[in-house]
């Protein structure tokens, strides 16, 4: 892994079923994640994806697909816009630096063809030095 390497795009679509499963696993039953009418009454475009679900998908797709990763040490994100179930999403990662068995990655999740909805910085351990 070298500074400047880019990985992805990794496509993903969040389904309504995933929202239900995530709500149960996280105990987050906020109706903006399952009730379109209520979400719209609050000024949202409809049901939106849990932010932490989006973050988890980013971690999973990066760790499953980027070679030489030994584990995640740190991951910070910034939520920039809402994501709705059924939207085609892409996750990308770019290596910002490599040092002493770790690498720093910039990670993004975007609705396909749009600005990033979630951006993050991830520090990972490398399997090889």
N, C-alpha and C positions, 0 to 999 in steps of 0.2 A: 504494500500500500504506500502510495506516494502523495505528497502535497499536490493538490489540483486534480486528483483522480475523481471522476464522477460516476455515480451508480444510479441506476433506474433509467427511465421511470418505471415504477412498480404500480400497476393498476389495481384499484380496489373500488368496490361499491358497497356502501353500508345499506343493509336491508332493514326493514321494519322489524323483522324477527330478531336481528342482532340488537336493536334498541331494547326490545322486550327482555332479551336474555341479559343484556348489560344492566338494565334497571334492576333485575332480580339479584344479580351478582353484587352490585354496588349499593343496593338499597336506596337508589336514587329514582324515586317515582314522581319527579316533577312532571306535571302534565304537559309541559311544552315539548316533551320528548315522545308523547303518544296521542295527544288530543289536538288535531288540526284546527278545529273551531276555536278552542281556547287560545292556542298559539297565535292565530290570526287576530283575535280580539286584543291581544297584547302588543300588536304591531309587528309580529314576526311573519315571515312568509309562509308559515305552516310549521309542522313538526321539525325540530332541529336535532342533530346528532349531539350526544353528550360529548363535551370537550375531552374528558378523560378517555373515552372510547377512541376518539380520533388519535389522541396521543399514544394509546396502547397499540393501535394499528401501525403507527409510524415505527415504534420500537420493534414490533414483531417483524414487519417487512424488511427493515434494515438489517436486523440481526440474522434473519433467515437467508438473506440474499447477498450481503456484502461479504466478500471472502476475508479470511484471516481474523475475524472478530472473536475475541475470547470472552467478552462480556462487557456490559455497560457499567461504567463507573458513575456517570452523572448525565442527566438529561433535563434541560430547561426548555420550556416552550412559551410561545406567545400566541394567543388566539387572536386572529385578525379579522375573521369574518365567519359567519354561520355556514354550516354544512347541512344539507337536507338529505334524508335517505333517498337512495336511487340515483344520486348524482354520480357521474363517472369521476373518480378521484385518481390522482397520481402522486406518488411519493418519490422524492429524489434525495440524494445525499451527495455532498461534495467534501472532500478531505481538505481541511484548512491547514493542518499541520500534523507532523509525526515526530514524536520525541520519546525516548526511553521506554519503549514498549507500549506506548499509548498513542492514540490518534484523536484529533478533534475534528468533528464533522459538523457541517451545516446541513440541516435536514428540513425539508419542506413538504407540506401536503397541500395540494391545490385542486380545486375543481378543474377538470381538464380544460385547458385553454384560458384560464383566468388567473388572477393574482393569487399568491399563496393564501390559504385560509389559516394555516398553522405553520409557524416557523420555529425552529429549535436549534439548540446547540447540544451536541452529544459528545461526551468523552468516552472512548472505548479502550479496553485492553486488547492488545494484539496477541495472537497465538504465537507468532514468530517475531523475532527481532531483526 
